[in-house]
Amino acid sequence: MGKEKKSKGQLRKLPKTKCCVSKSKCGRCPLRMLKEGTLPSGYTVKKRVLVRADGKKVTKKALQKAA
């Protein structure tokens, strides 16, 4: 259940809901994913926290569907 989705032979990483503020920026950092453009559509980052563009609450279940 906790596995990441496969899309066309690749694993898709889901972003964390909050940035851990590590110097090296982990692979699932929402800030790094936003900069690279790999953040799922409809999501953005404000004050190091992952938020939805429409203002609704971020849930892991909805995030998996979006990714």
Z-matrix of the N, CA and C atoms (Angstrom, degrees):
N
C 1 1.445
C 2 1.517 1 111.77
N 3 1.318 2 118.31 1 -40.47
C 4 1.444 3 121.63 2 -176.81
C 5 1.513 4 113.69 3 -80.11
N 6 1.315 5 117.13 4 7.53
C 7 1.462 6 121.19 5 -179.29
C 8 1.523 7 110.52 6 -73.91
N 9 1.316 8 114.70 7 153.00
C 10 1.456 9 119.37 8 177.68
C 11 1.520 10 109.23 9 -85.69
N 12 1.303 11 115.99 10 153.08
C 13 1.462 12 121.21 11 -177.81
C 14 1.518 13 111.74 12 -69.05
N 15 1.300 14 115.57 13 146.39
C 16 1.456 15 120.46 14 173.39
C 17 1.521 16 108.20 15 -101.48
N 18 1.308 17 116.17 16 131.90
C 19 1.454 18 119.98 17 176.52
C 20 1.519 19 108.49 18 -131.33
N 21 1.308 20 115.47 19 112.00
C 22 1.463 21 122.40 20 179.35
C 23 1.524 22 111.68 21 56.65
N 24 1.345 23 116.73 22 42.80
C 25 1.444 24 121.11 23 175.29
C 26 1.519 25 115.09 24 83.87
N 27 1.326 26 117.91 25 4.40
C 28 1.455 27 120.64 26 179.92
C 29 1.520 28 109.94 27 -118.18
N 30 1.326 29 116.01 28 149.34
C 31 1.453 30 120.36 29 172.71
C 32 1.519 31 108.42 30 -85.36
N 33 1.310 32 116.18 31 136.55
C 34 1.454 33 121.21 32 -179.71
C 35 1.520 34 108.68 33 -104.11
N 36 1.315 35 117.79 34 120.52
C 37 1.456 36 121.42 35 -179.70
C 38 1.517 37 109.83 36 -84.22
N 39 1.327 38 116.11 37 135.07
C 40 1.452 39 121.59 38 175.83
C 41 1.524 40 108.75 39 -91.66
N 42 1.319 41 117.65 40 141.94
C 43 1.469 42 119.29 41 179.13
C 44 1.523 43 111.58 42 -73.66
N 45 1.312 44 115.60 43 153.02
C 46 1.463 45 120.53 44 173.02
C 47 1.529 46 107.47 45 -70.80
N 48 1.335 47 116.69 46 160.23
C 49 1.464 48 119.05 47 179.45
C 50 1.526 49 111.76 48 -83.43
N 51 1.343 50 116.70 49 -16.61
C 52 1.457 51 120.95 50 -179.77
C 53 1.523 52 108.99 51 -144.10
N 54 1.314 53 117.36 52 140.36
C 55 1.459 54 121.98 53 179.91
C 56 1.523 55 110.07 54 -73.09
N 57 1.340 56 116.49 55 136.29
C 58 1.467 57 120.53 56 -178.99
C 59 1.524 58 112.37 57 -88.66
N 60 1.318 59 118.38 58 -1.18
C 61 1.466 60 126.13 59 176.09
C 62 1.525 61 112.46 60 59.14
N 63 1.320 62 118.30 61 36.37
C 64 1.458 63 120.40 62 175.87
C 65 1.525 64 108.95 63 -81.59
N 66 1.317 65 116.60 64 147.31
C 67 1.459 66 121.15 65 -178.32
C 68 1.524 67 111.93 66 -62.62
N 69 1.344 68 116.24 67 -38.99
C 70 1.464 69 119.63 68 -174.78
C 71 1.528 70 113.22 69 -83.08
N 72 1.323 71 119.58 70 -4.14
C 73 1.470 72 125.11 71 -179.84
C 74 1.528 73 110.94 72 55.56
N 75 1.307 74 115.37 73 99.01
C 76 1.461 75 121.48 74 -177.73
C 77 1.537 76 110.93 75 -60.80
N 78 1.313 77 116.89 76 165.81
C 79 1.457 78 122.64 77 -175.71
C 80 1.515 79 114.67 78 -65.27
N 81 1.336 80 118.13 79 -21.33
C 82 1.462 81 121.43 80 -177.68
C 83 1.528 82 112.25 81 -108.39
N 84 1.312 83 117.30 82 13.10
C 85 1.466 84 121.46 83 -177.78
C 86 1.530 85 110.29 84 -62.81
N 87 1.341 86 118.50 85 127.01
C 88 1.460 87 120.16 86 -179.92
C 89 1.529 88 112.69 87 -63.49
N 90 1.328 89 118.12 88 -32.07
C 91 1.467 90 120.68 89 178.29
C 92 1.530 91 110.98 90 -65.64
N 93 1.333 92 116.43 91 -44.53
C 94 1.450 93 120.90 92 -179.91
C 95 1.524 94 110.98 93 -66.32
N 96 1.347 95 116.25 94 -41.47
C 97 1.459 96 120.69 95 -179.62
C 98 1.527 97 111.21 96 -66.16
N 99 1.327 98 117.55 97 -35.34
C 100 1.463 99 121.69 98 176.96
C 101 1.525 100 110.60 99 -65.19
N 102 1.336 101 115.74 100 -43.06
C 103 1.457 102 120.61 101 -179.47
C 104 1.527 103 111.52 102 -65.90
N 105 1.343 104 116.88 103 -39.30
C 106 1.460 105 121.14 104 -179.61
C 107 1.523 106 112.59 105 -78.09
N 108 1.330 107 116.70 106 -19.62
C 109 1.457 108 120.13 107 -178.65
C 110 1.520 109 113.28 108 87.88
N 111 1.342 110 117.63 109 17.31
C 112 1.465 111 121.17 110 -179.34
C 113 1.524 112 112.64 111 -99.33
N 114 1.316 113 116.95 112 4.40
C 115 1.466 114 120.99 113 176.94
C 116 1.528 115 108.84 114 -71.16
N 117 1.345 116 119.02 115 137.53
C 118 1.467 117 120.28 116 -179.82
C 119 1.529 118 111.53 117 -57.29
N 120 1.322 119 116.89 118 148.93
C 121 1.457 120 120.20 119 -178.82
C 122 1.526 121 110.41 120 -65.55
N 123 1.297 122 116.85 121 144.23
C 124 1.456 123 122.47 122 -178.96
C 125 1.520 124 113.48 123 90.82
N 126 1.334 125 116.91 124 2.27
C 127 1.469 126 121.35 125 179.57
C 128 1.511 127 109.70 126 -121.82
N 129 1.337 128 116.02 127 151.08
C 130 1.453 129 122.60 128 176.95
C 131 1.527 130 108.22 129 -147.53
N 132 1.335 131 117.04 130 177.65
C 133 1.458 132 122.13 131 -178.35
C 134 1.518 133 108.91 132 -123.17
N 135 1.322 134 115.81 133 128.34
C 136 1.459 135 121.78 134 175.98
C 137 1.520 136 108.17 135 -132.33
N 138 1.330 137 116.26 136 126.59
C 139 1.463 138 122.86 137 -179.30
C 140 1.519 139 112.05 138 52.24
N 141 1.343 140 116.25 139 45.04
C 142 1.467 141 124.69 140 177.48
C 143 1.522 142 114.61 141 65.09
N 144 1.340 143 117.43 142 17.07
C 145 1.463 144 122.43 143 179.15
C 146 1.529 145 108.48 144 -122.20
N 147 1.334 146 116.09 145 136.96
C 148 1.455 147 121.67 146 178.08
C 149 1.530 148 109.16 147 -73.01
N 150 1.328 149 117.43 148 128.07
C 151 1.461 150 122.17 149 178.90
C 152 1.524 151 109.32 150 -133.89
N 153 1.333 152 115.50 151 158.43
C 154 1.457 153 119.93 152 175.72
C 155 1.522 154 108.95 153 -86.75
N 156 1.310 155 115.88 154 147.64
C 157 1.464 156 121.10 155 -177.14
C 158 1.526 157 111.89 156 -66.44
N 159 1.349 158 117.44 157 -29.57
C 160 1.464 159 120.35 158 -178.96
C 161 1.524 160 113.10 159 -86.46
N 162 1.338 161 118.10 160 -0.17
C 163 1.457 162 121.58 161 175.65
C 164 1.512 163 115.70 162 90.99
N 165 1.333 164 118.22 163 -2.95
C 166 1.464 165 120.40 164 179.22
C 167 1.519 166 110.00 165 -77.12
N 168 1.339 167 116.11 166 167.33
C 169 1.451 168 122.36 167 -177.62
C 170 1.534 169 110.97 168 -72.63
N 171 1.326 170 116.36 169 141.28
C 172 1.463 171 121.84 170 178.20
C 173 1.516 172 109.10 171 -83.67
N 174 1.340 173 116.89 172 124.34
C 175 1.459 174 121.55 173 174.76
C 176 1.516 175 108.75 174 -121.38
N 177 1.319 176 116.18 175 150.36
C 178 1.465 177 120.18 176 -179.39
C 179 1.516 178 111.61 177 -64.32
N 180 1.332 179 116.47 178 -35.06
C 181 1.458 180 120.66 179 -179.51
C 182 1.525 181 111.30 180 -64.86
N 183 1.319 182 116.38 181 -45.00
C 184 1.467 183 120.95 182 178.89
C 185 1.525 184 110.88 183 -69.01
N 186 1.309 185 116.31 184 -32.46
C 187 1.463 186 121.13 185 179.64
C 188 1.525 187 110.37 186 -67.69
N 189 1.329 188 117.90 187 -38.47
C 190 1.458 189 121.35 188 177.95
C 191 1.529 190 111.04 189 -65.25
N 192 1.322 191 116.94 190 -37.66
C 193 1.464 192 120.27 191 178.50
C 194 1.521 193 111.52 192 -67.88
N 195 1.319 194 116.92 193 -36.55
C 196 1.462 195 121.95 194 -178.12
C 197 1.530 196 111.56 195 -72.12
N 198 1.316 197 116.60 196 -29.75
C 199 1.473 198 120.22 197 -176.11
C 200 1.496 199 113.81 198 -79.52
